[in-house]
Amino acid sequence: MAWDRPSLGAYEEGCSEMAMVDDERGGGRVVVGVGGSPASLAAVRSAVAEARRSGRPLVAVTAWEPPEGEALYRRWPDSGWARHWHAEARARLAGAFEEALGGLPADLDVTLRVVRDRPGPALVELADRPDDLLVVGVRPRSLVRAAHRHVRRHAVCPVLSVPVRPLQRAELRALRRVRPTDFGVIR
C-alpha cells in the first residue's frame, strides 16, 4: 500500500508523511472511487475482483472539498482546517477497505489517494489513460447524480458502474421494527 501526495493547495507543503508513488507502468490500472456509502463499498469489492482478474494495480480515490466550499475557503484559508478534513477523508478511505474487505488486499498493488476536488472531476483526471478501468458505485435511481454523470460524460476509459443491492421489502420491514434495546450488550 502506498499513499500518494494529495492535491491540497496551501496544505501541500505539510504533507511529509505520504510517499510519492510512480504510476508510470504499462497495462492500465483499476481506479475506484471511494466515498464510504454502501454503493462505494460494492465498487471497492468489484474493483478488487477486477484487479485480481486482470493483474492490474488498484488505485482507490477519495475526493473531498471543504464543507464550506472552495469559494469561501479561498476567502478565508485555514490550513489547519484543510488538514483536518484531509485526515477525515484519509480515514474514510482506509475504513472503506476495512469494512468492505476486512483490510487492504495483500496480493494486490494498492495505491490510496486522497484528492481535494469534486468526485467526478477527480476520478476522470486520475483515470486518464484509455487502458484504465474506472469503477464507481451507484445507488438505485442515482444515475442523475453529478459525480456519476460527469464520469459517464468525460471519462476516456471504460467505466464500470456497480449498483448496490436494494433492500428487499421484508428487510425494510425488519429494520423499521428495530428498537434501541435490540443493540444492547448480550451477557
Secondary structure as GFF3:
##gff-version 3
##sequence-region A 1 187
A	DSSP	beta_strand	2	3	.	.	.	ID=ss1
A	DSSP	three_ten_helix	9	14	.	.	.	ID=ss2
A	DSSP	beta_strand	30	33	.	.	.	ID=ss3
A	DSSP	alpha_helix	38	54	.	.	.	ID=ss4
A	DSSP	beta_strand	58	64	.	.	.	ID=ss5
A	DSSP	alpha_helix	70	75	.	.	.	ID=ss6
A	DSSP	alpha_helix	79	101	.	.	.	ID=ss7
A	DSSP	beta_strand	110	116	.	.	.	ID=ss8
A	DSSP	alpha_helix	119	126	.	.	.	ID=ss9
A	DSSP	beta_strand	133	138	.	.	.	ID=ss10
A	DSSP	alpha_helix	146	154	.	.	.	ID=ss11
A	DSSP	beta_strand	159	163	.	.	.	ID=ss12
A	DSSP	alpha_helix	169	176	.	.	.	ID=ss13
A	DSSP	three_ten_helix	180	183	.	.	.	ID=ss14
###
